[in-house]
Amino acid sequence: MKRWIFENFGLKVLAVFIAFALWAYVGSRQVLERRMTLHIEFTDIPAGVALGPDVKTVVPAVLIGRPESLVDLDPDDLKAVVSLKGCQPSQKMVIVHPRIPDLPNGVRANISDLQVPLVSAPVPKDPARKKSRR
């Protein structure tokens, strides 16, 4: 029995040390996933386009990062931004990918694409045009 314990003792100690170092490294590199529901902010809405009545106002998101980066994040402090730049008044639906602008370093977000219903909006008449016609 003593022979099994003390034979190649240096290699056994080295193996335990390597196993401990590997365990500590993997434990320090943990990645956490946190699911949040974020409010959507629509930007760059062109003239003649309006959001449909059944448009979503929140979107589910999965934030991935180190635990110390995610623990202090509050869903009320974050928002998903959707740009409607380039939409045409004739479009009834557009598929966009929301982005989250203010994420801490080392945190990334997974958000699925979003279908945004659109309606044609009347373009307000410009009072300056009326004056120039007179």
C-alpha positions as CSV (number, residue, x, y, z in Angstrom):
1,M,0.0,0.0,0.0
2,K,2.8,2.4,0.9
3,R,4.4,1.6,-2.4
4,W,1.3,2.8,-4.3
5,I,1.3,6.1,-2.5
6,F,5.0,6.9,-2.5
7,E,6.1,5.5,-5.9
8,N,6.4,8.3,-8.4
9,F,5.4,10.8,-5.7
10,G,6.7,13.8,-7.5
11,L,4.6,13.0,-10.6
12,K,1.5,12.5,-8.4
13,V,2.0,15.9,-6.7
14,L,2.5,17.5,-10.1
15,A,-0.7,15.9,-11.4
16,V,-2.7,17.2,-8.5
17,F,-1.2,20.7,-9.0
18,I,-2.0,20.7,-12.7
19,A,-5.6,19.5,-11.9
20,F,-6.0,22.3,-9.3
21,A,-4.7,25.0,-11.7
22,L,-7.0,23.8,-14.5
23,W,-10.0,23.8,-12.2
24,A,-9.2,27.3,-11.0
25,Y,-8.8,28.6,-14.5
26,V,-12.0,27.1,-15.7
27,G,-13.9,28.4,-12.6
28,S,-12.6,31.9,-13.2
29,R,-13.8,31.9,-16.8
30,Q,-17.4,31.2,-16.1
31,V,-19.9,32.7,-18.5
32,L,-23.3,33.6,-17.4
33,E,-26.5,33.9,-19.5
34,R,-29.2,36.3,-18.3
35,R,-32.6,36.6,-19.9
36,M,-34.2,40.0,-20.0
37,T,-37.2,41.7,-21.5
38,L,-36.1,45.1,-23.0
39,H,-38.2,48.0,-24.2
40,I,-37.9,48.8,-27.9
41,E,-37.0,52.3,-29.1
42,F,-37.8,53.0,-32.8
43,T,-35.6,55.5,-34.6
44,D,-35.2,56.9,-38.1
45,I,-38.9,56.6,-39.0
46,P,-39.2,58.1,-42.5
47,A,-41.9,60.6,-43.5
48,G,-45.1,58.9,-44.7
49,V,-44.5,55.8,-42.5
50,A,-46.0,55.0,-39.1
51,L,-45.9,52.0,-36.8
52,G,-48.8,49.6,-37.0
53,P,-51.3,49.3,-34.2
54,D,-50.1,45.9,-33.1
55,V,-46.3,46.7,-33.0
56,K,-44.3,45.0,-30.2
57,T,-43.0,47.3,-27.6
58,V,-40.7,44.8,-25.8
59,V,-38.3,42.1,-27.0
60,P,-36.7,39.2,-25.2
61,A,-32.9,39.2,-25.1
62,V,-30.3,36.9,-23.8
63,L,-27.2,38.6,-22.4
64,I,-24.0,36.6,-22.2
65,G,-20.9,37.5,-20.3
66,R,-18.9,37.3,-17.1
67,P,-21.0,37.2,-13.9
68,E,-19.5,40.4,-12.5
69,S,-20.5,42.3,-15.7
70,L,-24.1,41.0,-15.8
71,V,-25.0,41.1,-12.1
72,D,-25.5,44.9,-12.0
73,L,-27.4,45.2,-15.3
74,D,-31.0,46.4,-14.9
75,P,-33.4,45.9,-17.7
76,D,-34.8,49.4,-17.2
77,D,-31.4,50.9,-17.9
78,L,-31.1,49.0,-21.3
79,K,-33.1,49.4,-24.4
80,A,-33.3,47.7,-27.8
81,V,-32.9,50.2,-30.6
82,V,-34.6,49.5,-34.0
83,S,-33.8,51.7,-37.0
84,L,-36.5,52.0,-39.7
85,K,-34.2,53.9,-42.0
86,G,-34.8,53.1,-45.6
87,C,-38.4,51.9,-45.2
88,Q,-40.8,52.9,-47.9
89,P,-44.4,54.1,-47.3
90,S,-45.7,51.3,-49.5
91,Q,-44.2,48.6,-47.2
92,K,-46.6,46.8,-44.8
93,M,-44.1,44.8,-42.9
94,V,-40.3,45.1,-42.3
95,I,-38.0,42.6,-40.6
96,V,-35.3,44.3,-38.5
97,H,-32.6,43.3,-36.1
98,P,-32.7,45.2,-32.8
99,R,-29.4,46.3,-31.2
100,I,-28.5,47.2,-27.6
101,P,-26.1,50.2,-27.7
102,D,-25.0,50.5,-24.1
103,L,-23.7,47.1,-23.2
104,P,-20.6,46.8,-20.9
105,N,-17.4,45.4,-22.4
106,G,-17.3,41.6,-22.6
107,V,-21.1,41.3,-22.7
108,R,-22.9,40.4,-25.9
109,A,-26.6,40.1,-26.6
110,N,-28.6,37.5,-28.6
111,I,-31.8,39.0,-29.9
112,S,-34.0,37.5,-32.6
113,D,-35.1,39.5,-35.6
114,L,-38.3,41.4,-35.2
115,Q,-41.2,41.9,-37.6
116,V,-42.5,45.5,-37.5
117,P,-45.9,46.2,-39.0
118,L,-46.1,49.5,-40.9
119,V,-48.9,51.7,-42.1
120,S,-48.9,54.6,-44.5
121,A,-49.1,57.9,-42.6
122,P,-50.4,61.1,-44.2
123,V,-47.5,63.5,-44.9
124,P,-48.3,66.8,-43.2
125,K,-48.6,69.7,-45.5
126,D,-45.7,72.2,-45.2
127,P,-47.0,75.7,-44.4
128,A,-44.0,77.1,-46.2
129,R,-45.1,75.6,-49.5
130,K,-48.5,77.3,-49.3
131,K,-46.9,80.7,-48.9
132,S,-44.6,80.2,-51.9
133,R,-47.6,79.3,-54.1
134,R,-49.3,82.6,-53.5
